[in-house]
Amino acid sequence: MTIVSTRDFRANQTKYLGMASRGEHVVLKSRLGSYRLIPLEEESEEEKRDVTAEICQGMKDWKEFLETGKSDKFRPASELIDELRNI
């Protein structure tokens, strides 16, 4: 595993991206935290998401809610605000 600072990464991006592409573990360490570089084609099935499909499904759910006024998928805004306050 290679641990690299953000400064060194910026100066040598091609080197570290190449290492990650070859399957080596590259960790980018910054004051905001540590991040592992992973090529997209190596994402696990759990990490892959079809964001477009998720957005389309959300729009269909919202349309159904507006038409019927009923939904078990939506909560009152006050509940969401309370949840955000507790994060």
C-alpha positions in Angstrom: 0.0 0.0 0.0 1.3 3.4 -0.9 0.2 6.5 1.1 0.6 9.8 -0.6 0.0 13.4 0.4 -2.2 15.6 -1.6 0.8 17.7 -2.6 2.7 14.7 -3.9 -0.4 13.4 -5.6 -1.0 16.7 -7.5 2.6 16.6 -8.6 2.6 13.0 -9.8 -1.0 12.2 -10.6 -0.2 10.0 -13.6 2.1 7.9 -11.5 -0.4 7.2 -8.8 -3.4 6.7 -11.1 -1.3 4.2 -13.0 -0.5 2.4 -9.8 -4.2 2.2 -8.9 -5.0 1.0 -12.4 -2.5 -1.9 -12.0 -4.3 -2.9 -8.8 -2.0 -1.4 -6.3 -3.5 0.2 -3.2 -3.0 3.9 -3.2 -4.2 6.0 -0.3 -4.5 9.8 -0.6 -4.1 11.4 2.8 -5.2 15.0 3.4 -6.3 17.1 6.3 -9.9 16.3 5.3 -9.3 12.5 5.7 -7.9 9.6 3.8 -9.2 8.3 0.5 -8.4 5.2 -1.5 -8.0 5.4 -5.3 -10.1 2.8 -7.0 -10.5 2.6 -10.8 -14.3 2.7 -11.7 -14.2 -0.5 -13.7 -13.2 -2.3 -10.5 -16.1 -1.2 -8.4 -17.9 -4.0 -6.7 -21.5 -4.7 -7.6 -22.7 -3.1 -4.4 -21.0 0.1 -5.2 -22.5 0.4 -8.7 -25.6 2.4 -9.0 -27.9 3.4 -11.9 -28.4 7.0 -10.7 -30.6 7.8 -13.8 -32.9 4.9 -13.0 -33.1 6.0 -9.3 -34.0 9.6 -10.3 -36.6 8.3 -12.8 -38.1 6.1 -10.1 -38.2 8.9 -7.7 -40.0 11.1 -10.2 -42.6 8.4 -10.9 -43.1 8.0 -7.1 -43.6 11.7 -6.7 -46.0 11.9 -9.6 -48.1 9.1 -8.1 -48.1 10.9 -4.7 -49.3 14.1 -6.3 -52.0 12.3 -8.2 -53.3 10.1 -5.3 -52.2 12.0 -2.2 -51.0 8.7 -0.8 -47.6 7.3 -0.4 -45.6 5.2 2.0 -42.4 6.5 0.4 -42.6 10.1 1.5 -42.5 11.5 5.0 -43.5 14.9 6.3 -40.9 17.6 6.0 -40.9 18.1 9.7 -39.6 14.5 10.2 -36.9 15.1 7.7 -35.8 18.3 9.4 -35.7 16.5 12.8 -33.6 13.7 11.3 -31.1 16.2 9.8 -30.8 18.0 13.1 -29.8 14.7 14.7 -26.9 14.0 12.3 
